[in-house]
């Protein structure tokens, strides 16, 4: 799909024929075993964040109605090696970035090349440099789970950076409290951001249950052109304490299976619901705090250099 079709919505509509009027559907936030180790003291050298095989993830996505496929492993594209030639697959990753305030956040960066991945890794700790690269390369990217404390504490300044320079917000995450997703959707609508969704599945049970769809798209380029043109729609399930607990049990079971000697830790398994409850309550606290802060926020804050806040304008320039 050419650039002029992404600038004007009527042209985008005109050049999608009725015969192609179906929804291309993609889970834009899903993990495999390439996502690395659990980032918690005592576990980061023992337990992986996800034990799902990439081919298992791909097959399950197909079974659940996805027609475009990607993996968004943490700071890695290693899981994509076996999927490069798979129908409808494109490279993506979830990048851990360091913001100017010193906090961390996760960005989903989509439809990239191996060279993009290497450059993104090089710039991940320099947010301004990374933004300049993503904008120059016209890559589509989103701020993921912005009302989640998963990456640690947040500063008000961080939301200003997202507001000024990130074109898309993840507004439905299959692992997050429904109210957190609703708050993200409300904020995205108020700021004119592109809305995306994904399961954030670290276990197979949730793969493909939350997704983004675009009508008439036939490949990844057309899918993201449709999102930029305002044709995207988020759909699928929200997270819950029950799902979180079940996924943690699944990860723990895979952990024991991968390292049989760790079964000595099995007596600790009954504490999984306590652990997940603590995490869930912290997510609710984080969401309520920052939702209120965003509701009380005033006019838009422009940052240190002037970029047209319309992503379509930047993309087409």
N, C-alpha and C positions, 0 to 999 in steps of 0.2 A: 504494500500500500504506500503510495507516494506521499510526500510531505504535504502537498496542497490538500489532500483528503483529510489530514489531521487538523488543519487550521479551521476549516468551516464545517460545522456539524451537518448542514444540509447536503454538502458534497459527500460527506462520509455516508450518509443515508442513501444518497443517489447511487453510489457505486457498489452497494451491497445488494445483489439481486435477490429476488424473492426465493429463488431456489436454494440460496445459501443462508436463508433466514433461520438459522439454528443457533443455539448457544454453545460457544466454546467455553468449557468449564475447566478451571485449574485450582488446585489446592496450592496457594502461594506461600505456604509456611509449613513445611514438613521435613522431618529429620530422619537420618539413617545413622548407622553405627560410626560414620565418619565425623560425627559431631564432637567427638573427643570425650575427655574425662569429666566427671562430675566436679563442678567448681565449688566444693565445700571442704573445709578442713577435715582431714582424716579419710576423705573419699577420693580426692583428686588424683591419687596414684593407684587407686583400686578399682573404682566403679565407673563405667562409662555412662554418659547421659542417655544413650540410646543403643539398643542392641539389634535394631531392625536391619536386615540385609537390604541393600538398595533394590535388588530385583524383586524382593517380597513387597516392598513399598510400591514399586511401579505396578506390579500385577494387581495389588489391592486397589490402587487408584483407578485402574482400568475397570475393575469389577464394580466400583462404586460410582461409575459414570463420568469420570474425568476424561477429557479429550485432549488436554495439554498437560505436560508433565514436567516437574522440576523437583530438585532437592534444595533445601535451604539449610545445609549443615553449617555449624558455627565455624566461621573463618576457614572453610575448607570446601574444595570441590572434588576431593578424593573419592567420595561415594559415587560420583557420576561416571567414573571410568567405564563401568560395565554397562552404562545406559546411553553412551554417546550416540549409538546408531539406532536406538529405540525410537519408534514412531512417535512424533509429537513432543520429543524431549528437548529441553533447552537448559543451559547452565545458569545457576543462580547460587547465592549464598547469603547467610545471615552474618553480617559483619559486626563485630564488637568494636565500637568506636569510643574514643575518649573525647569528650566535649571540652570546650574552653574552660568550663567551671571546674574541671577535674573529675567529673562523674563519668559513668559509662552508660551507653545505650546500644540498642540493637537496631541496625538498619537492614532491611531486606533489599538486596540489589539483584536485578533480574536480567536474564537474557544477555549474559556477559560472555567474554572470551577468556581463554587461559591467560592471555596477556593482561586483560582487565583485572583478573584475580590477583596476579602478582603485584600490580600497581596499587590495587586497593589495600592489600596487606601492608605494603610499604607506607601508605599514608594513613592507616587506620587510627593511629595515635595523634594525628594532626588533623582535626576535624575541618578546619578551613581549607587545607590542602586537598583533603578528600572531596569536599564539596566542589571545589574548582575542577577536579578531575571528572567527577560524575557529570557535572554540567557540561564540560567541554566535550565529553564523549556521548552526551545526550542519552545517558542510561536512565532507565526508570528505577526509582528507589522509593522506599517507604520507611517511616518510623514505626517500628513494631511495638505492640503492647505498651503504649505510652502511659497508661494508668496502672502499670504494674511495677512493683518494687523488685522484680526479678534481678535486675542489674545493680541493685543497691540504691542508695539515696539519690534524690533528685533536687536540683536547684531551680528556682523560678526562671532563671536565665536560660536554662536548657529548653524550656518550652518556647522561648522567644526565638531561639535558633531554629527549632522545628518549624515554627510559624513562618519565618522569613524565607527559609531555603529548602525545606523538604516538601516535595510535590504531593506525596501520598501518605495517608495515615492508615494503619491497620485498624479497622473499626469492628471487626469480628474475629476473635481469636478463640479457637475451640477448646482452649484450656483455661480461659478467663471467666470470671464472674460476669454474669449478664449485664449487671449495672455498670461495670467497668467498660464493657463493649459499647453500651448505650452512651456513656459519657464521651468515649472516643468518637462515636458517630456524630454526636451533637456538636462537638468541637470541630470536627472535620467539616461539617456542613456550614458552620458559622464562618470558618476561615476559607471556605472554597477549596478544600483539599480533595484529592481523588481518594475514594474509599476502596480498600482492598480487604480480603479476608483469607484466612487459612487455618488449618486445624492445629498447628503447632504440635503435632503428634510426635511424641518421643517413644510411643509404643504403637503396635499395629492396630490396636482397637479403635483409635481415633482417626486413622488415616483417611482423608477424603471426605470427612463428615462436615467440614466447613470449607467454603471455597468461594472463588470469584468467577463470574461468568460474563461473557461479552457476546452479543448477538452477531452472527454472520462472519466472525473471524475464522480464518482457515489455517493460520500458522501463528507463531509467536509474535512476529512483527505486527500482524494485523490485530492480534489480541491486545498488545500494549497501545497500539494506535487507537483502538476503541476505548480503552481506559482513559487515555489522554483527551479523547473527544467527549467524555462524559457518558459513555454508553455502558459502563461497567455496573454490575449488580452483585452485592454480597449476599450470601445465603448459607444455610446450614446451622449447625448446633453451636450453642454457647458451652462454656465449661461449667463444671460443678464440683463440689467437694467429693462426691461419690466417684466421678470419673478420675479426678486427680489421684485419689487413694488407690483405685484399681490400677492406674498406670504405674504408680510407684511400686505396687506389689509385683506387677509384671516385670519392671526393671530389676527389682530385687531378685526375682526368680531367675532371670537371665544372668544376673551377676553370679549367683550361686552355681548355675550350670556351667558358666565359663571358667570359674575358678573353684573346683570342688572343695579345696581345702578351706574355703571361706564358709562352708556350711556350719562351722563352729560358731558362726555369728547368728545362726538361725533363731536362737532364743530371743533375739532382739526384734524379729519380724513383727510380733504383736504390737510394737510401738509405732509401726508405720502410720496407722490412723492418727496417732497423736502428732507425729511429725507433720503430716499433711494438713491436719487441722491448724497447727501453728502457722504454717505457710499460708493457708487460705484466709485466716483471720488477719494476717499481716497485709495480704493483698487488698482486703476490704478496707482496712485502715488507710493504706496508701491511696487507694482510689478516692475515698471520701475526702481526704485531705486535699488532694490536688484538683479534684473536681470543683470543690468549693473555691480554691484559689483561682482556677480558670474562670469561673463564673463571676468572680469579683474583679477580674483583670480588666484593665481599661482598654484604650485604643491600641492598635497594633504597634509593636516596637520594631523599628528597622535597625538592622545591625551595622556592621563595620564597612561594608561596601555595598554599592547599589546594584542589585540584580532585580530585574523585572519579576515580581512575585508570581506572575502567570507562567506556569511551567510550559504551557504550549508555546508562549513567545520565545522562551529560552530554547526550546527544542527545535523550533523552526528557524532560528536565526542562523 
